[in-house]
Amino acid sequence: MAQKDLDRARSIADRGFISGRDLQVREETLLARQQGLSQIEQSLAAKRAALAENGRSKGQIMAQAVA
């Protein structure tokens, strides 16, 4: 949504109806949201790795219990 808002604002700014400051605020909003998304994706990857490790540990513990 932020990308669409920025694109729309840029097209309007080209015609001089939006100030450069307003355009800058929209660009900063987009960057902040992209950074937040990146952090969420990194967190998700870490949690998936931990989940996979837990699954491997479970298999090892079960094998030891059977032995």
SEMARKOL-510679 format. One record per residue (C-alpha): residue number from 1; residue in one letter; x, y, z. Coordinates in nm, 3 decimals, m for minus. Example, Ala and Ser with C-alpha at 12.3 -4.5 7.8 and 13.67 -1.06 7.14 Angstrom:
2
num=1 residu=A u=1.230 v=m0.450 w=0.780
num=2 residu=S u=1.367 v=m0.106 w=0.714
# end
This chain:
67
num=1 residu=M u=0.000 v=0.000 w=0.000
num=2 residu=A u=0.281 v=0.238 w=0.083
num=3 residu=Q u=0.437 v=0.174 w=m0.258
num=4 residu=K u=0.110 v=0.258 w=m0.435
num=5 residu=D u=0.070 v=0.569 w=m0.222
num=6 residu=L u=0.424 v=0.680 w=m0.308
num=7 residu=D u=0.375 v=0.612 w=m0.680
num=8 residu=R u=0.051 v=0.809 w=m0.679
num=9 residu=A u=0.214 v=1.096 w=m0.489
num=10 residu=R u=0.509 v=1.102 w=m0.732
num=11 residu=S u=0.277 v=1.134 w=m1.029
num=12 residu=I u=0.094 v=1.420 w=m0.860
num=13 residu=A u=0.423 v=1.581 w=m0.750
num=14 residu=D u=0.541 v=1.581 w=m1.111
num=15 residu=R u=0.255 v=1.817 w=m1.184
num=16 residu=G u=0.345 v=2.034 w=m0.883
num=17 residu=F u=0.045 v=1.957 w=m0.662
num=18 residu=I u=0.238 v=1.791 w=m0.378
num=19 residu=S u=0.529 v=1.945 w=m0.194
num=20 residu=G u=0.867 v=1.782 w=m0.191
num=21 residu=R u=0.836 v=1.741 w=0.186
num=22 residu=D u=0.513 v=1.545 w=0.153
num=23 residu=L u=0.676 v=1.323 w=m0.105
num=24 residu=Q u=0.974 v=1.270 w=0.124
num=25 residu=V u=0.743 v=1.167 w=0.411
num=26 residu=R u=0.582 v=0.906 w=0.187
num=27 residu=E u=0.924 v=0.775 w=0.080
num=28 residu=E u=1.031 v=0.749 w=0.444
num=29 residu=T u=0.710 v=0.566 w=0.529
num=30 residu=L u=0.775 v=0.317 w=0.252
num=31 residu=L u=1.133 v=0.260 w=0.367
num=32 residu=A u=1.024 v=0.211 w=0.727
num=33 residu=R u=0.764 v=m0.044 w=0.622
num=34 residu=Q u=1.013 v=m0.227 w=0.401
num=35 residu=Q u=1.258 v=m0.244 w=0.692
num=36 residu=G u=0.984 v=m0.373 w=0.922
num=37 residu=L u=0.892 v=m0.639 w=0.668
num=38 residu=S u=1.256 v=m0.742 w=0.641
num=39 residu=Q u=1.279 v=m0.779 w=1.018
num=40 residu=I u=0.964 v=m0.990 w=1.025
num=41 residu=E u=1.097 v=m1.212 w=0.747
num=42 residu=Q u=1.425 v=m1.261 w=0.938
num=43 residu=S u=1.234 v=m1.350 w=1.253
num=44 residu=L u=1.023 v=m1.598 w=1.059
num=45 residu=A u=1.332 v=m1.764 w=0.914
num=46 residu=A u=1.488 v=m1.793 w=1.261
num=47 residu=K u=1.170 v=m1.946 w=1.403
num=48 residu=R u=1.149 v=m2.194 w=1.116
num=49 residu=A u=1.512 v=m2.294 w=1.177
num=50 residu=A u=1.441 v=m2.341 w=1.549
num=51 residu=L u=1.134 v=m2.548 w=1.466
num=52 residu=A u=1.336 v=m2.770 w=1.233
num=53 residu=E u=1.605 v=m2.814 w=1.501
num=54 residu=N u=1.338 v=m2.907 w=1.756
num=55 residu=G u=1.206 v=m3.169 w=1.515
num=56 residu=R u=1.554 v=m3.318 w=1.476
num=57 residu=S u=1.605 v=m3.319 w=1.852
num=58 residu=K u=1.273 v=m3.491 w=1.902
num=59 residu=G u=1.378 v=m3.769 w=1.665
num=60 residu=Q u=1.709 v=m3.816 w=1.848
num=61 residu=I u=1.542 v=m3.823 w=2.190
num=62 residu=M u=1.286 v=m4.078 w=2.073
num=63 residu=A u=1.563 v=m4.299 w=1.931
num=64 residu=Q u=1.756 v=m4.278 w=2.258
num=65 residu=A u=1.442 v=m4.362 w=2.457
num=66 residu=V u=1.379 v=m4.670 w=2.243
num=67 residu=A u=1.742 v=m4.779 w=2.281
# end
